[in-house]
Amino acid sequence: MVRTDSVVKGKEIKMQEDKAEDFKWNIDGEGTLTVTGTGRMPDLGGRNHAQSLWEDIKETIRKVEIGEGITEIGLRNFEGCINLTEAYLPATLTRIRAYAFRGCTALKKVEAGGKEFRYIYDKPVKEDAENKRKLKRDSEEVREPEVIFGDRAFDGVPWAVQHFGEFYCRDGILYICFSGRDEIMVPEGVHTIAKLSFRNVRAKKLILPESVNRIEDYAFGGARFDKVLMPDGMNYLLTGDYYGSILEAAGCSEPAERRPRFLKVPFLYELALQKTKYKGYRKFLIREKKKTDGEGTWGRKLIDVSASLRRRLKKGGVLIGIRWDEQHRVQSVKSFVWLEDDGTYKDPVIDEYLMYPVRLENGSIEPYRDSTTYQETDQLEYGFGDMNAEKLMKMGAIRYPQPGTEEEWFWSEDKLNFEGPVEIELLELWMKDHPDYSIDSMEENREKDRFRLFVDV
């Protein structure tokens, strides 16, 4: 990375191995920050520790103008710009990363070429996604009709309240609370309060409507209320069992132990392996054991997904997952194998292998970058996360993928070829069955590599 000497006059950023595009910005004497370039705006540090390139002068920024060609605003790019009042975004913009404008308490005007804004956890219906992909295939000129914004991207921003109201809701699901009031009233018609929606929200009173019947796990992580009021006669509310429940937010119980390996699944369902036409590979899914006696019947039995997978891995074999995004581009391949003794740990460990594939010019597939992480056998769940039973039943999946992605998991007995050969072989077979899907080229991988975090332990 190369910078010019003067901070106020701006900086010219040249990313390593990025031959085509240069990123530039400049701030004038009136506090207008101008950004030009192509692709994603960079940030320093990455992930939770990211900082903007103008971190040391952010309080002088009053107006932001981002030029055409920029497609993504990076993590925390404008976080804490307390004097920023206007932001003009380009028509080429498709995504605003997490925390990008958090704490911009004076920001009252945001324009993005007439595009709508959609929260990353609010996924479009399948038909809309298919239509969007069809439009892209038919014409290279078609642009994304919306800007997807990440977790807490507009926390504390007055524009968000003006634009969305005090809540971001769709189809009866409340995804984010933007309200800064002491008394927060969830609107009638909301039936589900989504995960992370009230994270770190503080208020004296929270009022729930009669329509609410479900609160997802982690919805109230870090939230605090003096009182939580529910309608008279409400005798059923699925509140979530993990950290961030509404009971914790109201101070009614001690913080619950986080147990993401336990998934509440109706006892009529079980983990299963399904035959595939790929020789040597079977697909993981949730399978129905028998029909219910009545609609909505639930059992109390827990399926411990982590323990089930540990038992299977201990017998020998490899669990392999293929992940892709909304544009049908393969993002990564992840696999797990059981190690009795790797020479480092006395006790058995799980070897987690992560690979970012590349499609070479000759058409072959190879690992572009990969990493290996060892973890305790009782922590296998951290490779999967957790997911509510309703989603498990509908999708037949092991876990809930990251926002904007989907994935499938397979099982192979070929433990000897772990960390590369067996994963590549499965991916090649899978790609033949998915002709509309693609794998990043070498140049595309180089671009994305700036924003990846690798762990090799």
N, C-alpha and C positions, 0 to 999 in steps of 0.2 A: 504494500500500500504506500503510495507516494502522496505527500501533501505539499501545498504551497506554504510559504512562511506566515502569511497574515491570516488570522482567523476571521476577521471582520470582512475582508475582501472575498472570502470563500475558499473552498478547497477543491482540488481536482483529484478524484479517486480512480486509480487504475487497479482493478482486481487481477491477481495472478491468474494466468492462463485464460483471461478474458480478452480475446483479441479484437472483438468487434465494437463493443460499446464502452464509452467512458461516462462516468457519473459526475455531474458538476452541480454545485449550488453556490449561491451568492446572496448576501443580505445587504440591503442599502441603508442609508441613513435614517429612513423613516420606519425601519423595522419590517420591510417586506422581504420574505425569504423566497427566492426563486430556485426551483429545482428542475434540471433537465437531464435527459438520459433515456435509456431503454431498459425495460425489465424491472426487477424488484429493487427498491431502494435498500441499500445496505444498512446494517446496524453493527455496533461494536459489541462483542462479547457473546451474542447469541443466547436464545432461550430466556430463562428468567433473569439472567444477568445482563441482558442487552442494554445498550445505551445508544442514543442518537449521535450523529456526527457533530451536532451543534450543541452538545450537552452543556458546554461551558458558557454559552451565550443565549440559552433558550429563553430567558426572561426578557430579552430585547426583541423577540419575535412577536409581531403584531398581526401579520398577514402572511399567508402561505399561498404561493402559486406554483402548481406542479404541471410541467409541460407534457404534451402528448408523447406517448411512447413509454411512459412509466406505467407498469402493470400492477405493481404491488407496493403498498406502504409497509415498511418493515416493523418488527417488534419494537414497541416503545419509541418510535421515531419522534413523536411530538409530546410525549408524556410530560406533564408538569409545565407546559408552556402557558403559564397563568395569564399572560397578557395577549395571547392569541385570540383575535375576535372573528377572523374570516379565513376560510380555507376553500380554495378553488382547485378541484381535482379534475384530471383529464378524462376524456371519453374512453381512453384505452385502459383505465383502471378497472381491475376485476376483483382485487382483494385488499382488505385492510387488516393487518395482523393484530394479534392480541396486544392490549394496553396502548395502542398507537396514539390515541388522543386522551388517555385517562388523565384526569385532573386539569384539563383545559377549562377552567371555570368561567372564562369570559367568552368562550367560543359560541357564538349565536348564529353563525351563517356557514353552511357547508353546501357546496354545489358540486355536482359530478356529472355534468352534461345531461341532466334529465334522468339519469339512472336511478333505479330504486335500490334500497339497501336491504340486505337479508342477513340475518344472524347465522353463523356457521352451523349451529346445532339445529336450526330450522331447515330441514332438508326439503327440497321440492318433491312433489309427488312424482311417481315413476313416469307418468305420461309426459309431464313437463320436461323432465330430464331427457327423455327419448326424443321429443320434438326439438330440443335445443341441439342435441348431437346431430340430428338429421339436417338442421339448418346449417350447421358448421360443415357437414360433408358436402352439402349442395353449393356452398359459397364460402370462399375464403374471406370475403369482405364482411361477413356477419360478425358483429361484436356482441360480447356478453351484455344482456339487457339489465344486469344488476351488479351491484358491488357487494361481495360477501365480507362481513366484518367479524373479527374474532372475539374471543372472550375478553370482556371488560374493556373493549376498545373505546367506548364512549362513556365510561364512568365519570360522573361529576360534570358532564358537559351539558349546558343549557339547551343547545341545539337538539340533543337527543330527546329531551322532554317535549320540545316544540314539535319535533318531527314525528315521533312515535307515540307521544303521550307518556304517562307515567310508567307504562308497561309496554313491552314488546310481546304481543300475543298473536296467535294464529290458530284457527280451528279449535278453539277452546283450551289451548296450551299456553301457559305463561312462561316465556323463556327468560326474560330479563326484567328486573325492577329498576327503573331509572329514577324513581321518586326520591326526593330528599326531605319529604315531610316528616313531622313527628308522628302523624297518624296516617298509616298506609291502609287503604281499603282496596282489596283485590276485587276487580269488577265481576258482577254476576255473569254467568255463562262460562267462566273458566272452570274446567273440570280437572285439569292437571297442572301442577306446579313442577316445572322441569328442573333437572339437576343444575346446580350452580346459579339458579336464577336469583336468589337472595343472598349470595355469598357476600359476607362482610357488610351487609346492610344494617344500619342502626336506626331504631325508631322507638318511641315510647309505646306505640300501640299498633298491632297488626290485626286487621279485621278480615275474616274469611267469609265468602258467600256460601249459600246453601249448595251451589253447583259443584264445589270442590269435593272430589272423592279420592284423589290420589296426589301424593307428594313423593317425588322421586328421591333416591338416595343422594346425599351431598347437597340438596337444594339450599340448605340454610347454613352451610359451613361458615363459621366465623361471624354469623349474624347474632344480634342481640336485640330483644324486645322486652319492655317492662311487662306488657300484657299481650296475650294472643286471645282474641275473641272469636268464638264460633257460634253459628246460629243455634237456637234452641231446638232440641230434638235431633241434632246431628249425632248419630251413634256409631258411625263407621268412617274411618279415615285411615287410608294406608299411608303411614307417615315416613317409612324408610327406616332401616335398621342400622345403617352405618353412620359414621361421623357426619355431622351436618343435618341432623334431624330437627324438626320443628320443636320437639320437646327440649332439646339442648339449647336452642335459640331462646326459648322462654325461661330457661333456668330451672326446668322441672326435673332434670336428672343429671347425673354426672356424664361427661362425654363418653359415648359408647366406644368400645374397642373397635378399631377398624379391622374388619374381617373380610376382605374382598374375595377370599377363596370360596366363601359360601354363597351359593346362588339359590334363591328360593324358587324352586321349580315344582309344579304339581307332581304328585307321586306317580301320576300316570305317564310320565315321560322319563326317558333314560338316555344316557350317552350311548352312542352306537357307531359302528363302522359300516359304511355302505360300499358295495362293490362298484368299481369303475371299469371302464375299458382300458385304463392305463395299467398295463401289467406290472404287478408289484406294488400298486398304490391303491389305498382305499380312502374314502372320504369320511371325515368326522361330522357328526350331526346330532341333534336332539331328536329322538324317535319316540313316537307315542306307543305305549305298551298295550293299552286297550281303551276302548271308548268310555267316556264318562257316563255316569248315571243321569246326570242332568247338566244343563249348561251352567258354567260358572262354578262347578264343583272343584274344590281345592283340598289337597291333603296337607299334612303337616310335615311330611318327610322332606329332609334336605338332601339334595344331591351335591356332594362336595366335589366340584369339577377338578380342583387341584389334586385332591387325593386320588380320584379316578385316573387322572393322567399320570400321576406318579407311579401308581401300580402298573400301568401299562408300559411306561418307559423303563421301569425296573426290569421287566421281562425281556427287554431288548427291542430296539427299533427306533425310528425317528419320527417325530411329529413336525410337519412342514406346513407353513402358511404362506399363501400368495396374496398380496394386497395390491389393489388398484384404485385409481381415483375416478372422479366423475367424468373425466375425458377419456376413460378407458386406457389409461397409461399405467403400466405396471410400476408400482412404487418401490416395492421391496419384497424380499423373500426371507422369512424367519423360520428357524428350526431349533428343536430341542432334542437332547439325547442324555441318557443317564450315564454318569461316570463313577464306577466303583472306587477307583484309585487312579488319580491323574498325576501322582508324584508330588503334588503340592498340598492337597488336603487329605487328612487321615480319614475323614468321613466322606460318604458319597456326595457328589454335587451334580447339579444340572448344568450342562453346557448349552448356552444359548448362542446361536450363530445368526448374525444379521448380514444380509447381502443386498447390495444395490446392483442390479444387473445392467449390462450394456449390450446393445446390438451393434456388432462390428459391421464394417462395410461389406464383408463377404457373407453377411447374413447370420453368422454364428452368434451365440449368446455366451457371454463370460461375466465373471464378477468384475464390476468396476471398482467398488470398494467393499470391504467386509470387516467385520469385527466379531470378537468372541468375548462373552461374559460368563463367568462362573457364578452360580448362585446356590444358596442352600436348597435342599430338596423340598423343604416345607414352604419355600417362597416362590414356587412355580407360578402361583397366581399372578405375580407381578408382571409376568410376560403376557398375561391375558387381560387383566383388569376384571371388571365384573359387569353384569348385565341383568336387567330385571326379567322376571319370568315371562311376562307378556311378549317381550321382544324375542326371547329365546324360542317361544312356541311358534311365533309367526315366521321367524327367519330360519329356524333350524340351525342356529349358529352357536358356537361356544362362547363367544364374547362380543361385546359391542365395539366395532372398529372406531378409529379416530374419525372426527367429523370430516365429511367429504370423501371418505374412502369406504371400500367394501373389501371383503376377504373371504377366502375359503381355506379350510384346513384338511390336510391329508396325512395318512399314516403309511410308513414304509418299513419293511423289516431289514432294509439294507443299511445297517448301522456302520459297516466298515467304510462306506463311502460318504460318511457325514462330513460336513463343512466343504461343500462345493459340488462334487460329482452328482450325488443323488438329488440335490436341490436343482441343479441345472437340467438334469434329465427330466424331472417332473415339470419344470417350467417350459421346456421345449414341447413336451406332450400337451400341456395345457394350452399353449399358444396356438397349436394347430387346430384346437377346437374353438378358438376365439379369434377368428380372422380380423375382426374389427378392433382388436386391442393392439397396443404397441409397446415397445420397450425403448427407453431413451437411448439416443446415440451418444457417442463419446463427448461431443460438444455440449449436449443437453445435460449430461451428467456433471460436466465441469461447472456449468452454471449453477446447478442445484447443490453442488458440493460445498459451496460457500456457506450454506445454511444448515449443514448436517453436523450432528454431534456424534462422534464415535467413541466407544469405550472398548478397550482391549485389556482385559484383566487376566 
